């Protein structure tokens, strides 16, 4: 699976090498564990005379759009220049072709300038860090979390943004087991709330089926609340039998199971924010609390009430725990 790192004037020079090192580590871990599924290959993309192009690797991927496009942050010593319109157009075109976009710090602001974040919940730094956006009225919602995964758009900001975004990409590509082993190998300390974000339902968008992609994006925009199979058929333009066959092939889940996981992922976020179980159940579309409880238990492994208690207890513990500096996690931070 191709993960493209977009290099623009002033972007972090170490982003692609660090991600490549992580990919090699995870490829070895996945092979040792005989894990099936995709393997990650990092490529570098930059703006040239013929538009945004791969620096190398065209012979491997041809004209196909990358499965994931990562837009890293800016070098601390460089002001973020107004993004080139050709870069912004390439981001829009890649997204339209099915690429997942992932922005870190100022990279998220570059994505915002392209218009792909309209109507989304995101994690972005202050707009003053991008003069081209300083006078812009945001058409997106600023989330409260350092890492926000909105399906086909990921964003992260803050001191540990690159670490969290990289780990979430590993989960999306390799699965939770390889991501967890990587955290253990690098001896990383991850706050419980971020750990939950890393482990949450990770859908596949890199399948190339435009009709299913259209349905997925619509489902994520409403968190699958109150949807029926007929609604999904209408959003995709497919007949029910065709939809179910192609949806399962593309995502690995039937449409109803996919919707259930989306709703439970939304419920986890609401419970982490302190929501009461009965309120959360109704908000995500379940009027029958017992049905919600059974589904949550089956997918998450604990009941909603116990999940909420665990989150509150873990946060109390984190507030009283002194941070311990660790050097092993240096691989996660691109050198400035």
C-alpha positions as CSV (number, residue, x, y, z in Angstrom):
1,X,0.0,0.0,0.0
2,X,1.5,3.4,-1.0
3,X,1.7,6.1,1.6
4,X,2.7,9.3,-0.1
5,X,4.4,12.1,1.9
6,X,3.8,15.4,0.3
7,X,6.9,17.6,0.6
8,X,6.2,21.3,0.2
9,X,8.5,24.3,0.8
10,X,9.4,24.3,4.5
11,X,7.8,20.9,5.3
12,X,9.6,18.7,7.8
13,X,12.5,17.1,6.1
14,X,12.5,14.1,8.4
15,X,8.9,13.1,7.9
16,X,9.4,10.6,5.0
17,X,12.5,8.9,6.5
18,X,10.8,8.5,9.9
19,X,7.6,7.1,8.3
20,X,9.8,4.8,6.1
21,X,11.6,3.4,9.2
22,X,8.3,2.7,10.9
23,X,7.0,1.0,7.8
24,X,10.1,-1.3,7.6
25,X,9.7,-2.1,11.3
26,X,6.0,-2.9,10.9
27,X,6.6,-5.0,7.8
28,X,9.0,-7.1,9.7
29,X,6.7,-7.4,12.6
30,X,3.7,-8.4,10.4
31,X,5.9,-10.9,8.5
32,X,7.1,-12.5,11.8
33,X,3.6,-12.8,13.1
34,X,2.4,-14.1,9.7
35,X,-0.2,-11.3,9.6
36,X,-2.1,-11.1,6.3
37,X,-3.0,-7.9,4.7
38,X,-1.3,-4.9,3.2
39,X,2.3,-3.8,3.6
40,X,3.3,-0.1,3.7
41,X,5.6,1.5,1.2
42,X,6.4,5.2,1.7
43,X,7.0,7.4,-1.3
44,X,7.9,11.1,-1.5
45,X,5.9,13.5,-3.7
46,X,6.9,17.1,-4.6
47,X,5.9,19.9,-6.9
48,X,7.8,19.9,-10.2
49,X,7.4,21.4,-13.6
50,X,4.7,18.8,-14.5
51,X,2.7,19.2,-11.3
52,X,2.9,17.1,-8.1
53,X,4.9,13.9,-8.8
54,X,6.6,11.0,-7.1
55,X,10.3,11.6,-6.5
56,X,10.8,7.9,-7.1
57,X,8.7,4.7,-7.4
58,X,6.6,5.5,-10.5
59,X,7.6,2.1,-11.9
60,X,5.9,0.4,-8.9
61,X,2.6,2.3,-8.9
62,X,2.2,3.8,-12.3
63,X,-0.6,6.4,-12.5
64,X,-2.6,5.1,-9.5
65,X,-3.3,7.6,-6.8
66,X,-1.7,6.8,-3.4
67,X,-3.8,5.0,-0.9
68,X,-2.9,7.6,1.8
69,X,-1.5,11.1,1.4
70,X,0.3,12.5,4.4
71,X,0.9,16.2,4.7
72,X,3.5,16.8,7.4
73,X,4.0,19.9,9.5
74,X,6.4,22.8,8.9
75,X,10.0,23.3,9.9
76,X,10.0,25.5,13.0
77,X,12.4,27.9,11.4
78,X,10.4,28.3,8.2
79,X,7.3,30.5,7.8
80,X,4.4,28.6,6.2
81,X,4.2,30.1,2.7
82,X,0.8,30.3,0.9
83,X,0.2,26.9,-0.6
84,X,0.6,26.6,-4.4
85,X,-2.7,26.1,-6.1
86,X,-1.3,23.1,-8.0
87,X,-0.6,21.4,-4.7
88,X,-4.1,22.2,-3.4
89,X,-5.7,20.9,-6.7
90,X,-3.6,17.7,-6.4
91,X,-4.9,17.1,-2.9
92,X,-8.5,17.6,-4.0
93,X,-8.0,15.3,-7.0
94,X,-6.3,12.6,-4.9
95,X,-9.2,12.8,-2.4
96,X,-11.7,12.5,-5.2
97,X,-9.9,9.4,-6.5
98,X,-10.2,7.7,-3.1
99,X,-7.0,8.7,-1.3
100,X,-7.2,9.1,2.5
101,X,-5.7,12.4,3.5
102,X,-3.8,12.8,6.8
103,X,-2.5,16.2,8.0
104,X,-0.1,17.0,10.9
105,X,0.0,20.5,12.4
106,X,0.6,22.9,9.5
107,X,0.0,20.1,7.1
108,X,-3.6,20.1,8.3
109,X,-3.8,23.8,7.4
110,X,-2.6,23.0,3.9
111,X,-5.4,20.5,3.6
112,X,-7.8,23.2,4.9
113,X,-6.7,25.6,2.2
114,X,-7.6,23.0,-0.4
115,X,-11.2,22.8,0.8
116,X,-11.3,19.1,1.6
117,X,-12.1,19.8,5.3
118,X,-15.4,21.6,4.7
119,X,-18.0,20.3,7.2
120,X,-15.5,18.1,9.0
121,X,-14.4,17.8,12.6
122,X,-10.6,18.2,12.7
123,X,-7.6,18.9,14.9
124,X,-5.8,21.9,13.5
125,X,-3.2,24.4,15.0
126,X,-4.1,28.1,15.2
127,X,-4.9,29.6,11.8
128,X,-2.4,32.4,12.4
129,X,0.3,29.9,11.5
130,X,-0.9,30.0,7.9
131,X,-1.1,33.6,6.6
132,X,-3.2,32.4,3.7
133,X,-5.9,31.3,6.1
134,X,-5.6,34.0,8.7
135,X,-8.7,35.9,7.5
136,X,-10.7,32.7,6.6
137,X,-14.0,31.9,8.3
138,X,-13.5,28.2,9.2
139,X,-16.0,25.8,7.4
140,X,-14.9,23.0,9.7
141,X,-15.3,22.2,13.4
142,X,-12.3,22.2,15.7
143,X,-12.3,19.0,17.7
144,X,-11.1,18.8,21.3
145,X,-8.8,15.8,20.7
146,X,-5.2,15.8,19.5
147,X,-6.0,13.2,16.9
148,X,-9.2,13.2,14.9
149,X,-9.9,10.3,12.5
150,X,-12.9,11.2,10.3
151,X,-12.7,8.2,8.0
152,X,-11.1,9.5,4.8
153,X,-9.6,12.5,6.5
154,X,-7.2,12.4,9.5
155,X,-5.8,15.4,11.3
156,X,-3.5,15.8,14.4
157,X,-2.0,18.8,16.1
158,X,0.0,19.6,19.2
159,X,3.3,18.4,20.8
160,X,2.8,14.7,20.0
161,X,0.8,15.1,16.8
162,X,3.3,13.2,14.5
163,X,3.5,10.3,16.9
164,X,-0.2,9.9,17.2
165,X,-0.9,10.4,13.5
166,X,1.8,7.8,12.6
167,X,0.5,5.2,15.0
168,X,-3.1,5.7,13.7
169,X,-1.9,5.2,10.2
170,X,-0.2,1.9,11.3
171,X,-3.5,0.8,12.8
172,X,-5.3,1.6,9.6
173,X,-2.8,-0.4,7.5
174,X,-1.6,-3.2,9.7
175,X,-4.3,-3.6,12.4
176,X,-4.2,-3.1,16.1
177,X,-1.9,-6.0,16.9
178,X,1.0,-4.7,14.9
179,X,0.4,-1.1,16.2
180,X,0.5,-2.4,19.8
181,X,3.7,-4.3,19.2
182,X,5.3,-1.2,17.7
183,X,4.4,0.8,20.8
184,X,5.9,-1.8,23.0
185,X,9.1,-2.1,20.9
186,X,9.6,1.7,21.0
187,X,8.6,1.9,24.7
188,X,6.2,4.7,23.9
189,X,3.9,6.1,26.6
190,X,0.4,6.8,25.2
191,X,-2.3,8.5,27.2
192,X,-5.4,6.3,27.7
193,X,-7.7,8.7,25.7
194,X,-5.3,8.7,22.8
195,X,-4.9,4.9,23.0
196,X,-8.7,4.6,22.6
197,X,-8.5,6.8,19.5
198,X,-5.7,4.7,18.1
199,X,-7.7,1.5,18.6
200,X,-11.1,2.7,17.4
201,X,-12.8,1.2,14.3
202,X,-10.5,1.6,11.3
203,X,-12.4,1.4,8.0
204,X,-10.8,0.6,4.7
205,X,-11.1,3.4,2.1
206,X,-8.3,2.2,-0.2
207,X,-10.3,-0.3,-2.2
208,X,-10.9,1.6,-5.5
209,X,-14.7,1.1,-5.6
210,X,-16.1,4.6,-6.2
211,X,-19.7,3.7,-5.5
212,X,-18.8,2.1,-2.1
213,X,-16.5,5.0,-1.3
214,X,-19.4,7.4,-1.9
215,X,-21.5,5.4,0.5
216,X,-18.8,5.3,3.1
217,X,-18.3,9.0,3.1
218,X,-22.0,9.6,3.4
219,X,-22.2,7.2,6.4
220,X,-19.3,8.8,8.1
221,X,-20.8,12.3,7.7
222,X,-23.8,11.2,9.7
223,X,-22.1,8.6,11.9
224,X,-24.6,6.1,10.3
225,X,-27.3,7.3,12.6
226,X,-30.8,6.1,11.6
227,X,-29.6,4.6,8.3
228,X,-31.2,1.7,6.5
229,X,-30.0,-0.6,3.7
230,X,-32.2,1.4,1.3
231,X,-30.6,4.6,2.4
232,X,-27.1,3.2,1.7
233,X,-28.3,1.9,-1.7
234,X,-29.5,5.4,-2.6
235,X,-26.3,7.0,-1.5
236,X,-24.2,4.6,-3.6
237,X,-26.5,4.3,-6.6
238,X,-26.5,0.5,-6.3
239,X,-29.2,-2.2,-6.0
240,X,-29.3,-4.0,-2.6
241,X,-27.7,-7.3,-3.7
242,X,-25.0,-5.5,-5.7
243,X,-24.3,-3.2,-2.8
244,X,-24.0,-5.9,-0.2
245,X,-21.6,-7.9,-2.4
246,X,-19.4,-5.0,-3.3
247,X,-19.5,-3.4,0.1
248,X,-18.3,-6.7,1.7
249,X,-15.6,-7.1,-0.9
250,X,-14.4,-3.5,-0.4
251,X,-14.5,-3.1,3.3
252,X,-14.6,-6.6,4.7
253,X,-17.9,-5.9,6.4
254,X,-21.5,-6.1,5.3
255,X,-23.3,-2.6,5.3
256,X,-25.2,-3.2,8.5
257,X,-22.1,-4.4,10.5
258,X,-20.2,-1.4,9.2
259,X,-22.9,0.9,10.4
260,X,-22.9,-0.8,13.8
261,X,-19.2,-0.3,14.2
262,X,-19.5,3.4,13.2
263,X,-22.2,4.0,15.8
264,X,-20.2,2.2,18.5
265,X,-17.1,4.2,17.6
266,X,-19.2,7.4,18.0
267,X,-20.5,6.1,21.3
268,X,-17.0,5.6,22.6
269,X,-16.1,9.2,21.8
270,X,-19.2,10.4,23.6
271,X,-18.6,8.2,26.7
272,X,-15.0,9.5,26.8
273,X,-16.4,13.0,26.8
274,X,-18.4,12.2,29.9
275,X,-21.8,11.4,28.4
276,X,-24.3,9.3,30.3
277,X,-25.0,5.9,28.9
278,X,-28.7,6.5,28.2
279,X,-28.0,9.8,26.5
280,X,-25.2,8.3,24.4
281,X,-27.4,5.3,23.4
282,X,-30.1,7.7,22.0
283,X,-27.6,10.0,20.4
284,X,-26.0,7.3,18.3
285,X,-29.4,5.9,17.2
286,X,-30.4,3.2,19.7
287,X,-33.7,3.8,21.5
288,X,-33.4,0.3,23.1
289,X,-30.7,0.5,25.7
290,X,-30.5,-3.2,26.1
291,X,-29.8,-3.7,22.4
292,X,-27.1,-0.9,22.6
293,X,-25.5,-2.5,25.6
294,X,-25.4,-6.0,23.9
295,X,-23.8,-4.5,20.7
296,X,-21.3,-2.4,22.6
297,X,-20.3,-5.4,24.7
298,X,-19.8,-7.6,21.6
299,X,-17.7,-5.0,19.7
300,X,-15.7,-3.3,22.6
301,X,-15.6,-6.2,25.0
302,X,-17.1,-4.4,28.0
303,X,-20.4,-2.8,28.7
304,X,-20.9,1.0,28.1
305,X,-21.2,1.7,31.9
306,X,-18.0,-0.2,32.7
307,X,-16.2,1.4,29.7
308,X,-17.2,4.9,31.0
309,X,-16.0,4.0,34.6
310,X,-12.6,2.7,33.2
311,X,-12.1,5.9,31.2
312,X,-12.8,8.1,34.3
313,X,-10.5,6.0,36.5
314,X,-7.7,6.0,34.0
315,X,-7.8,9.8,33.6
316,X,-7.7,10.3,37.4
317,X,-4.6,8.0,37.4
318,X,-2.9,10.0,34.6
319,X,-3.5,13.3,36.4
320,X,-1.6,12.0,39.4
321,X,1.2,10.2,37.5
322,X,4.4,12.1,37.0
323,X,5.7,12.0,33.3
324,X,8.8,10.0,32.8
325,X,11.1,11.1,29.9
326,X,11.9,8.4,27.5
327,X,14.5,8.3,24.7
328,X,13.3,5.2,22.9
329,X,10.4,7.1,21.2
330,X,12.8,9.4,19.4
331,X,12.2,7.5,16.1
332,X,8.6,8.9,16.1
333,X,9.7,12.5,16.0
334,X,11.1,13.9,12.7
335,X,14.3,15.9,13.3
336,X,13.8,19.6,12.9
